[in-house]
Amino acid sequence: MTRAVEERVPEGRYTDGEWHRMHPLTPLLKGGIALVAILGYFVYQAREVLIDRFLGVGNGEGDPLVWLVESDFLLLAIGVIIGGLLIFIGGFYLSWRMHTFRITDEVVEVRSGILFRTNRRGRLDRIQGINITRPFLARLFGTAKLEVNVAGDDANVQLEYLGSAAADELRREVLRLASGTKVEAATETVVGPTGSLVEQRVAELLAPELNAEQLAAQSVVKMHLGRLIGSLVLSGTTIFLIGFIIAGFIVVSLTGELFYLGGAIPAVLGMASFYYRRFTRSLRYSIAGTPDGVRVGFGLLSTSNETLPPGRIHSVLVSQPLLWRPFGWWEIKITRASKSSAKGAAGQENTTILPVGHIHDVMQVLALILPDMTSERDAQLLHRGLVSPGGDDGFVNSPKRAAPIRWFSWRRNGYALSPSSVLLRKGRVWRELIVVPTARIQSVALEDGPLLRRLGLGALRVHTVAGPVTASLGAVDRVAAVDFFEIVSAAAVSSSSTDTSHRWRSGEALA
């Protein structure tokens, strides 16, 4: 049985400013597996030919391997194969030797390449998150890929591959440097598995993606199997698939040609692949708070967990499709200043922070990702923004004259302001609540077209970084819209000037 022991390791082993190499198995995991598969295929074919020749079964006419064995080029071919193998192995070795990284007090830097050298740097004060991905094959070898998400398009820095324990340690050290924590001690305690190699691999495969001993257990949201299956069945993708199949049968019944059903097969296979990926990735979904931000983990065979430091979430969208309403299910998406190459629990970019959950789960997640809205008043405001039908509920809602352009939702269409965030609520058929921290607001826009002016209305838009969440609200009373514009503009300037989330632990000391 695997036992956990305490190991004393020097603090800053990877943050000493020196160049370090990746895991020795990196060439194998990045391209060597394909080479082994190709060699295995040729060995299998040669084995079949030799057995047939030895037993006298078949004459092998037309087989290039048989011709090669019977010709004078056999030794030359063997030499070419051995030479090619040596070139490939040498190339993999040089690639590993030339692929190094270093971490200083300011940047994470990676350089790679043999003939064409590349150098990529990411500033620590621009880090938006750190993601550790463990593909199934990499997990078998005890390795992981660490990705430092940096603000900007295609600005991420990837370290692939590192030892699994080294990746966890490196994440801690990078977050420590980015947070501004002062180091007072020279060592820290790392708990890791011991035992045989097989026992260690089994322990890593079965271990939860988020360590409950290091996280706040009361903040963890567990994904229930029935809820996950139900959310997939009642999703918009299922409705589209059913409509597509019905349309296919109608076309076949009208034309009498079964050929059209064949065109639906790729679409059905694609939908099945989508369902499988989303189901398997969400089975071990979990989210919890850490001193360095929110930790999100997901995945069954290939796993991933990401730490989002404070202040890196620019806007939040809580939505409820119509078919989910009888069950009280909600989904949460976020906008960030970076994009992760790893796919999230919903099989998409890591913007879906909660694939499906009840209102209690939603409030727990919002408390994690919006730490400045944890007061009782803010919690009540968020709850009313989700479930209230409108009226006198703390939101400035659209007037009745907005009904011609907001037929069903004018009672719910409105905004609310808290000391730290802006809340935009809209939709009655498809409910949505958008929350934007004022410190993340980049600008505010007020619009009124001819129709809105005639109705005495205006449209609002809060600008943040580009992402899946669009913070806009239409059909608001014009006077209320002007007040919103002035108050939010002043709040955004004040909050950004006092925001210290980029160095969230600068006043603490690491003991």
C-alpha distance (Angstrom), angle and dihedral (degrees) to the residues before:
residue distance angle dihedral
M1 . . .
T2 3.78 . .
R3 3.79 115.3 .
A4 3.79 128.1 -159.6
V5 3.79 117.0 -129.8
E6 3.80 134.7 179.9
E7 3.77 116.5 -112.8
R8 3.78 123.8 -169.4
V9 3.78 111.0 -138.6
P10 3.81 128.6 176.1
E11 3.79 115.1 -98.7
G12 3.80 112.7 -114.5
R13 3.79 96.9 19.6
Y14 3.82 90.2 152.5
T15 3.82 97.7 28.4
D16 3.78 97.5 63.7
G17 3.82 92.7 107.1
E18 3.83 92.3 -111.5
W19 3.79 126.1 121.9
H20 3.82 116.7 -99.6
R21 3.80 131.7 -172.7
M22 3.77 129.7 -126.9
H23 3.79 125.0 -109.5
P24 3.85 112.3 -61.5
L25 3.82 90.6 -120.9
T26 3.81 92.2 59.0
P27 3.86 95.1 102.5
L28 3.81 90.4 50.6
L29 3.81 93.3 49.8
K30 3.81 94.7 44.3
G31 3.79 98.8 47.0
G32 3.76 113.5 -24.6
I33 3.81 94.2 88.1
A34 3.81 90.2 64.1
L35 3.81 90.3 49.8
V36 3.81 91.1 50.5
A37 3.81 90.2 50.0
I38 3.82 91.9 51.5
L39 3.80 92.2 48.5
G40 3.80 89.8 47.7
Y41 3.80 90.3 54.3
F42 3.80 93.1 51.8
V43 3.81 91.7 45.7
Y44 3.80 89.8 51.4
Q45 3.81 91.7 50.4
A46 3.81 91.5 47.9
R47 3.80 90.2 49.2
E48 3.80 91.3 54.1
V49 3.81 91.6 49.6
L50 3.82 93.6 48.7
I51 3.82 92.6 48.2
D52 3.81 91.6 49.1
R53 3.81 91.5 48.9
F54 3.81 93.2 46.3
L55 3.83 94.2 49.0
G56 3.77 93.0 39.3
V57 3.78 93.6 -122.5
G58 3.81 112.0 150.0
N59 3.76 126.6 -13.1
G60 3.83 96.5 -111.4
E61 3.78 91.2 -131.1
G62 3.78 110.8 179.0
D63 3.79 93.6 12.5
P64 3.83 109.2 129.9
L65 3.81 91.8 -150.0
V66 3.80 91.4 55.1
W67 3.78 90.0 48.8
L68 3.80 90.1 49.3
V69 3.81 92.8 51.1
E70 3.82 91.5 50.1
S71 3.81 94.9 44.8
D72 3.80 132.1 76.5
F73 3.80 92.4 -111.1
L74 3.80 96.9 76.2
L75 3.81 95.7 100.2
L76 3.81 90.7 43.8
A77 3.80 91.0 52.1
I78 3.80 91.6 48.7
G79 3.81 89.6 50.1
V80 3.81 91.3 50.1
I81 3.82 90.7 50.1
I82 3.80 92.6 48.7
G83 3.80 90.6 46.4
G84 3.78 91.2 50.1
L85 3.79 90.7 49.9
L86 3.78 91.3 50.7
I87 3.81 90.8 49.7
F88 3.80 91.7 49.8
I89 3.79 93.0 46.8
G90 3.79 91.2 46.3
G91 3.79 90.4 49.0
F92 3.80 91.6 50.4
Y93 3.79 90.7 48.6
L94 3.80 93.5 49.1
S95 3.80 90.2 45.9
W96 3.79 89.9 54.6
R97 3.81 92.7 45.7
M98 3.81 92.2 50.2
H99 3.83 95.0 44.7
T100 3.81 105.4 87.8
F101 3.77 138.8 147.9
R102 3.76 138.6 -162.8
I103 3.79 135.8 -171.1
T104 3.79 123.4 -149.8
D105 3.78 131.8 175.2
E106 3.81 89.4 -85.5
V107 3.83 112.0 28.1
V108 3.80 147.0 27.2
E109 3.81 107.5 -137.5
V110 3.81 131.4 -171.3
R111 3.79 127.4 -177.0
S112 3.81 126.2 -174.8
G113 3.79 144.1 153.0
I114 3.79 136.0 89.0
L115 3.81 106.4 -138.6
F116 3.80 97.6 8.8
R117 3.78 111.0 40.1
T118 3.80 122.5 -152.1
N119 3.77 128.0 -166.9
R120 3.79 123.2 -168.9
R121 3.79 127.1 -176.2
G122 3.78 132.6 -172.4
R123 3.79 122.4 -167.7
L124 3.78 114.3 -129.4
D125 3.81 93.1 -137.7
R126 3.82 89.0 57.6
I127 3.81 96.5 52.8
Q128 3.80 112.0 131.2
G129 3.79 97.5 179.8
I130 3.78 145.3 -30.2
N131 3.79 118.7 -123.9
I132 3.81 125.5 -166.3
T133 3.80 113.4 -162.4
R134 3.78 123.1 -169.6
P135 3.82 112.1 -171.0
F136 3.77 113.2 -158.7
L137 3.81 94.6 -106.9
A138 3.80 91.8 46.9
R139 3.81 90.3 50.1
L140 3.81 89.6 56.2
F141 3.81 88.4 59.0
G142 3.81 94.5 41.9
T143 3.82 95.6 -112.4
A144 3.79 135.6 124.3
K145 3.79 141.1 -170.5
L146 3.81 118.1 -120.9
E147 3.80 119.1 -158.1
V148 3.79 122.2 -170.3
N149 3.81 107.4 -154.1
V150 3.79 111.0 -146.8
A151 3.79 127.9 -173.2
G152 3.79 111.0 -93.6
D153 3.78 139.8 54.2
D154 3.82 113.2 -61.1
A155 3.80 90.3 -8.1
N156 3.81 99.6 127.2
V157 3.80 121.9 123.2
Q158 3.82 115.9 -140.9
L159 3.78 127.2 -159.7
E160 3.78 108.4 -167.7
Y161 2.90 120.6 -159.8
L162 3.80 124.4 11.9
G163 3.76 132.3 153.6
S164 3.80 110.4 -86.0
A165 3.81 93.9 -116.6
A166 3.81 91.1 42.4
A167 3.81 90.6 54.3
D168 3.81 91.6 53.2
E169 3.79 91.4 47.0
L170 3.80 92.1 47.1
R171 3.79 91.3 51.8
R172 3.79 90.4 53.7
E173 3.79 92.0 49.8
V174 3.82 95.2 47.2
L175 3.81 91.6 48.2
R176 3.79 89.6 48.1
L177 3.80 91.7 54.1
A178 3.80 93.0 43.8
S179 3.82 92.5 48.8
G180 3.79 94.2 53.8
T181 3.79 94.6 -121.1
K182 3.78 113.9 164.2
V183 3.79 117.8 -128.9
E184 3.79 115.5 -132.2
A185 3.79 101.1 160.4
A186 3.78 130.3 57.0
T187 3.79 98.9 -145.5
E188 3.76 140.3 42.4
T189 3.76 133.8 -169.0
V190 3.78 119.3 -109.5
V191 3.78 120.2 -170.1
G192 3.77 114.3 -148.9
P193 3.80 140.7 160.1
T194 3.78 125.0 -93.6
G195 3.77 133.7 -170.9
S196 3.77 131.8 76.9
L197 3.80 122.6 -17.6
V198 3.82 91.3 -107.0
E199 3.82 91.6 50.6
Q200 3.81 91.3 50.9
R201 3.81 92.6 50.8
V202 3.80 92.3 47.6
A203 3.82 90.6 48.5
E204 3.81 91.1 52.4
L205 3.79 92.8 47.5
L206 3.81 93.3 50.8
A207 3.80 98.3 37.9
P208 3.83 117.6 105.0
E209 3.79 114.8 -103.7
L210 3.79 90.8 -123.6
N211 3.79 118.8 47.5
A212 3.80 105.5 -127.8
E213 3.82 91.7 -159.2
Q214 3.81 91.6 62.5
L215 3.81 98.0 40.8
A216 3.77 137.1 64.2
A217 3.79 101.8 -91.9
Q218 3.81 93.4 -161.3
S219 3.81 89.9 61.6
V220 3.80 97.4 53.4
V221 3.82 115.8 108.9
K222 3.78 113.9 -155.4
M223 3.79 120.7 -152.0
H224 3.81 111.9 -126.6
L225 3.80 115.9 -144.7
G226 3.82 96.3 -134.7
R227 3.79 92.8 49.2
L228 3.80 91.6 48.7
I229 3.81 93.4 50.5
G230 3.79 91.3 45.4
S231 3.80 92.8 50.9
L232 3.81 90.2 53.0
V233 3.81 93.3 47.8
L234 3.82 92.1 48.8
S235 3.79 96.0 42.7
G236 3.77 126.2 117.0
T237 3.80 89.1 -111.0
T238 3.82 90.0 62.9
I239 3.80 91.6 50.1
F240 3.80 90.0 51.0
L241 3.81 91.2 48.0
I242 3.81 92.6 50.4
G243 3.80 91.4 47.9
F244 3.79 90.3 48.3
I245 3.81 92.2 52.1
I246 3.82 92.7 46.7
A247 3.81 90.4 49.8
G248 3.81 89.4 50.3
F249 3.81 93.0 53.4
I250 3.81 90.9 47.0
V251 3.80 91.1 52.9
V252 3.80 91.4 47.7
S253 3.81 92.6 48.2
L254 3.80 91.6 50.5
T255 3.80 97.4 44.0
G256 3.80 100.9 29.2
E257 3.80 89.5 -137.6
L258 3.80 117.0 130.1
F259 3.78 88.5 -167.7
Y260 3.80 91.0 88.7
L261 3.80 91.2 62.1
G262 3.79 88.9 62.1
G263 3.79 89.7 62.4
A264 3.80 89.7 58.4
I265 3.80 93.7 58.0
P266 3.85 96.0 79.9
A267 3.80 90.4 47.9
V268 3.81 92.4 50.3
L269 3.80 91.1 47.8
G270 3.79 90.6 49.5
M271 3.80 91.2 50.9
A272 3.80 91.1 48.7
S273 3.80 90.2 51.5
F274 3.81 89.9 50.7
Y275 3.80 92.2 51.4
Y276 3.80 92.0 47.4
R277 3.80 94.2 50.2
R278 3.77 94.1 46.2
F279 3.81 92.8 45.9
T280 3.82 96.4 48.1
R281 3.80 93.8 42.8
S282 3.81 93.2 51.1
L283 3.80 98.5 46.6
R284 3.82 94.3 87.6
Y285 3.78 96.2 31.1
S286 3.80 114.6 148.4
I287 3.78 137.3 160.3
A288 3.79 129.3 -165.5
G289 3.77 142.8 158.1
T290 3.79 124.7 -103.5
P291 3.81 131.6 179.2
D292 3.82 87.2 -101.1
G293 3.79 98.6 48.8
V294 3.78 139.9 -79.8
R295 3.80 118.7 -22.4
V296 3.82 116.6 -153.9
G297 3.81 121.5 -172.8
F298 3.79 132.0 -178.3
G299 3.78 143.3 155.1
L300 3.80 139.4 84.1
L301 3.82 107.0 -142.9
S302 3.79 100.2 4.1
T303 3.80 107.7 37.3
S304 3.78 135.2 -165.1
N305 3.77 134.8 -176.9
E306 3.76 126.8 -176.2
T307 3.78 134.3 -167.7
L308 3.81 116.7 -145.4
P309 3.82 109.1 -162.0
P310 3.82 118.4 -141.8
G311 3.79 116.7 -78.0
R312 3.82 95.2 23.6
I313 3.81 96.3 106.0
H314 3.81 110.0 86.3
S315 3.80 100.4 -178.6
V316 3.80 139.3 -0.8
L317 3.81 129.5 -147.0
V318 3.82 121.6 -163.0
S319 3.81 110.8 -172.4
Q320 3.80 137.6 174.8
P321 3.83 121.4 -162.5
L322 3.80 116.1 -143.7
L323 3.82 94.3 -110.7
W324 3.81 90.7 53.7
R325 3.81 95.0 54.0
P326 3.84 98.0 84.5
F327 3.82 88.2 57.0
G328 3.82 96.2 41.9
W329 3.82 94.4 -122.5
W330 3.80 124.5 158.1
E331 3.80 138.3 -177.1
I332 3.81 127.7 -145.6
K333 3.81 125.2 -153.6
I334 3.78 129.2 176.9
T335 3.78 138.1 -160.0
R336 3.78 118.1 -132.7
A337 3.79 134.6 -179.2
S338 3.80 92.3 -117.5
K339 3.79 141.3 41.6
S340 3.78 125.2 -128.1
S341 3.79 120.7 -142.6
A342 3.82 89.4 -144.3
K343 3.78 117.6 89.4
G344 3.76 117.8 -122.1
A345 3.75 135.0 -131.1
A346 3.77 91.0 -77.5
G347 3.79 92.9 51.9
Q348 3.79 93.1 -105.5
E349 3.77 139.5 86.3
N350 3.81 112.4 -41.9
T351 3.80 93.3 -93.9
T352 3.81 98.6 102.7
I353 3.79 101.8 86.7
L354 3.86 94.3 174.3
P355 3.84 117.2 23.0
V356 3.82 94.2 -167.2
G357 3.79 134.1 -15.6
H358 3.78 145.6 146.1
I359 3.79 123.4 -99.1
H360 3.81 90.1 -93.3
D361 3.81 90.5 55.2
V362 3.80 90.3 47.5
M363 3.80 92.5 53.6
Q364 3.81 90.8 49.1
V365 3.81 92.5 51.1
L366 3.80 92.4 45.5
A367 3.80 89.1 52.5
L368 3.81 88.1 56.1
I369 3.79 100.2 44.9
L370 3.83 95.0 36.6
P371 3.81 102.1 44.5
D372 3.82 92.0 165.8
M373 3.83 91.3 61.7
T374 3.79 100.5 61.1
S375 3.81 98.9 110.1
E376 3.79 120.3 110.0
R377 3.80 91.9 -110.6
D378 3.79 92.9 51.2
A379 3.82 91.8 47.0
Q380 3.81 90.6 52.5
L381 3.79 90.6 47.4
L382 3.82 91.3 52.3
H383 3.80 91.8 47.2
R384 3.83 92.9 50.2
G385 3.79 89.2 46.8
L386 3.80 88.8 59.2
V387 3.80 105.3 40.9
S388 3.79 108.1 15.7
P389 3.84 115.4 108.3
G390 3.82 89.9 -147.0
G391 3.76 135.3 -98.4
D392 3.80 124.9 105.0
D393 3.81 97.4 -6.0
G394 3.80 104.3 124.1
F395 3.82 95.0 -82.7
V396 3.81 126.2 108.6
N397 3.81 97.7 -127.1
S398 3.79 131.8 -166.0
P399 3.82 117.1 -88.1
K400 3.79 122.0 -113.2
R401 3.81 91.2 -101.3
A402 3.83 86.8 70.7
A403 3.83 89.8 68.9
P404 3.87 94.6 95.4
I405 3.84 90.3 64.4
R406 3.82 98.5 27.1
W407 3.81 100.9 41.3
F408 3.79 99.0 170.2
S409 3.78 105.0 14.6
W410 3.82 107.3 45.8
R411 3.82 91.3 103.9
R412 3.82 91.7 54.5
N413 3.79 96.4 36.0
G414 3.79 107.5 104.5
Y415 3.79 150.8 93.6
A416 3.80 139.7 -111.9
L417 3.79 132.9 -165.5
S418 3.77 128.1 -141.9
P419 3.82 126.8 -177.0
S420 3.82 90.4 -97.6
S421 3.82 108.1 22.1
V422 3.78 147.9 35.0
L423 3.81 118.6 -128.3
L424 3.82 122.2 -157.0
R425 3.80 118.2 -172.3
K426 3.79 126.0 -171.1
G427 3.79 143.6 145.6
R428 3.78 131.4 60.6
V429 3.80 100.1 -165.1
W430 3.81 92.9 37.5
R431 3.79 105.8 24.9
E432 3.78 119.0 -146.8
L433 3.79 135.6 178.6
I434 3.81 119.0 -173.4
V435 3.81 121.0 -165.3
V436 3.81 121.5 -169.2
P437 3.83 120.5 -177.4
T438 3.80 107.8 -131.2
A439 3.82 91.0 -132.3
R440 3.82 89.0 62.6
I441 3.83 96.4 49.5
Q442 3.80 113.2 113.9
S443 3.81 99.2 -177.7
V444 3.81 143.2 -18.8
A445 3.81 125.6 -133.0
L446 3.82 130.3 -161.5
E447 3.81 119.1 -164.5
D448 3.81 134.8 177.9
G449 3.79 120.7 177.5
P450 3.81 125.9 -167.8
L451 3.81 94.4 -83.0
L452 3.81 93.6 45.4
R453 3.82 91.6 48.4
R454 3.79 91.0 50.9
L455 3.81 90.0 53.2
G456 3.80 93.6 42.9
L457 3.81 91.8 -114.3
G458 3.77 138.4 127.1
A459 3.81 140.0 -162.0
L460 3.81 125.2 -128.0
R461 3.76 132.0 -155.6
V462 3.80 128.7 -176.6
H463 3.81 112.0 -157.9
T464 3.81 121.7 -142.7
V465 3.79 131.8 148.5
A466 3.80 115.9 -50.3
G467 3.78 115.4 -86.8
P468 3.79 145.8 116.1
V469 3.82 93.1 -61.0
T470 3.81 117.6 78.6
A471 3.80 110.1 -168.7
S472 3.80 101.7 -151.8
L473 3.79 135.4 130.5
G474 3.79 128.3 -170.8
A475 3.81 136.9 -166.0
V476 3.82 96.7 35.7
D477 3.80 122.1 153.3
R478 3.81 107.6 -90.2
V479 3.80 95.6 -127.7
A480 3.81 91.0 47.7
A481 3.82 89.7 47.9
V482 3.83 91.3 53.9
D483 3.81 90.5 49.2
F484 3.82 89.7 49.2
F485 3.80 91.0 50.8
E486 3.80 94.1 51.9
I487 3.81 97.6 41.6
V488 3.82 96.1 44.9
S489 3.81 93.2 44.6
A490 3.80 91.1 54.6
A491 3.82 92.2 43.1
A492 3.81 91.9 51.2
V493 3.82 92.3 52.9
S494 3.79 92.6 46.4
S495 3.83 94.7 46.1
S496 3.81 95.1 47.1
S497 3.81 91.5 51.3
T498 3.81 92.6 53.9
D499 3.80 99.0 35.8
T500 3.82 114.0 120.5
S501 3.81 99.2 167.3
H502 3.82 91.2 115.6
R503 3.84 87.3 70.2
W504 3.78 96.4 31.6
R505 3.83 97.2 166.9
S506 3.80 101.0 31.9
G507 3.79 92.0 125.2
E508 3.80 94.9 51.9
A509 3.78 131.2 84.1
L510 3.80 124.5 -141.4
A511 3.79 107.2 -127.9
